[in-house]
Amino acid sequence: MNDRFIDGNLIILYALSKTSLTQDGLPDHILNRIKLCVNIHGLIMRSKPDKNRTVIYIVTNLDYLGYVKEELRMAKIGQDNLVVDTKSKNVRQTCDQIIRYLKGRVNPPKIYFVGSTWQRESFESNSLTKLEGHVVQFEGALDSRSVAEIDKENAADAPKKGIQIYKKQAKGKAANLLLNILFQNRSEAKR
């Protein structure tokens, strides 16, 4: 990303879930993600100079699509700024689709990924390699479902630990070891 600059904003609303629709419509954890997405969109609209180049990339299944669009419409977000992905089935496939979507752009947008807080590890393990060179920010919404439901859904998004994850862990351990040695030597020198 040496000679490129950030141009626009891409908010990825990850509205995939194995939970079925409720009588009132969308499950609460999906509504929480939508609320967070709307808040991020509002913040961008109030504060960023490239606000007019903001796109919301909705990752959902066909059952949820109409409900998600309706929630965004009620939040006064224009339908012309929405891109829909119903092909992706997990975070890894979403990252692949985002790369295809951004392929033709000379200058990439800042990417905001809106999911549940427990999806951070899965998203970061995928984005480290697939979205390298892009400015990416994870935004986690609360998910009040039971641990069993979350674990079942998390199995589909289990991170594939590639070489980048191990490199990051090794750097962290090396830094901790070095700091421990430095501070241990300082405390011994003061005695």
Beta strands, then each sheet from edge to edge (+ up, - down):
strand 1: 9-14
strand 2: 54-59
strand 3: 82-85
strand 4: 110-116
strand 5: 136-141
sheet 1: 3+ 2+ 1+ 4+ 5+
end
